[in-house]
Amino acid sequence: MQRRHCLKRLAGLGGLAAGALPLWAQAQERRRIVLGQSVPLTGPAAQLGLQMQAGAKLFFDAVNAAGGVNGLPIELRTLDDGYEPERCKANTEKFIEDDVFALFGYVGTPTSLAALPLVNQHKIPFFAPFTGAEALREPFSRWVFHLRASYFDETALIVRQLTQLGLNRISVFHQNDAYGRAGLDGVLRALKPLSLTPVATSTVERNSVDVAKAVKDLVPALPEAIVMISAYKSCAAFIREARKAGYGGLFYNVSFVGTQALSDELGKEARGVVVSQVMPYPFGVATGVVAEYQTALQKGGGDQRPNYTAIEGFLAAKVMTEGLRRMGKVSRDSLVAGLETLSNYNAGGFQVKFGPQKHVASNFVELSLLTGDGRVKR
């Protein structure tokens, strides 16, 4: 009973009866920290969720094997949303009903946006969603923390490289939802100071590979490059069909496409496709967090290969764990405060710069090139 009263004070819940202690606080009595994650585990975007989950689990498993965080193991509780907003909202409502301690590593813009009102209403930390959309960053929310750079950062680099190469005829193929619009807005924003606009734009529906209209819309406009804002299956389908229609220009993708998944979908046809990246290069001889990730991957066994999506999950788990270590007393407010102390945290070669009014850790972006034999070059 004394321990329960102590926990009630730590959580700021002294006025509640013992039986009304939140489940996340009760979980500490059971000696664990529960994180809720909603991602696609099935459907056309499944590889994004599976890899994000797998990378995070690699790190959390290592933490738990070493005794957890201040003696508390971390449980990552993952639910499938199929990359559909309504399913993600329902998953988030379930997590809130179950009183998980925090939300972690969601995948996608439309899905994360469906969760956002619940996050703010229930004041639950929402850490490292796999999206660069501005709508999740502005207006500022005390409860939302972003590990990755924004789509504005990614598309700015893409446009800068293309125009520096003298390629000004740029088209945009984008998903017909909040994610696609965020990427399109980024391209428009980057082109505007150059007095340029896309020569053509077209869309594909989320979780669809029906790209026939987009090919008809974009290829006849003769763009020198097409910037693609969608997931790997639709992007792969568009690249194949555009090439069949005679298109010989360049294809540029933002990081959310899923680099390894896109390469696997395209096979030899991946040669020459460019993808912007917001995470460290996960391949080859490595140091820092990449070496940690590769070692964990080897120890984990199985057939997992290094890839950008999984290292994002791994790095997100590492930074989240550091925030948990710094939170002091066990409460959601203390977790936010702990994360905000990571003002110059070196996560093994990846700089994290959070603060009380700064919840975007990084603006790191670089470009990578896919080959026809499954490799990714910088």
Secondary structure, DSSP 8 states (H G I E B T S, - for coil): -HHHHHHHHHTT-TTS-GGG--HHHHHHHTT-EEEEEEE-SSSTTHHHHHHHHHHHHHHHHHHHHTT-BTTB-EEEEEEE-TT-HHHHHHHHHHHHHTT-SEEE--B-HHHHHHHHHHHHHHT--EE--B---GGGTSS--TTEEB-S--HHHHHHHHHHHHHHTT---EEEEEESSHHHHHHHHHHHHHHGGGT---SEEEEE-TT----HHHHHHHGGG--SEEEEES-HHHHHHHHHHHHHTT--SEEEE-GGG-HHHHHHHHGGGGTT-EEEESS---SSS--HHHHHHHHHHHHH-TT----HHHHHHHHHHHHHHHHHHH--SSSHHHHHHHHHT-SSEESSS-EE--BTTB-B-----EEEEE-TTS-EE-
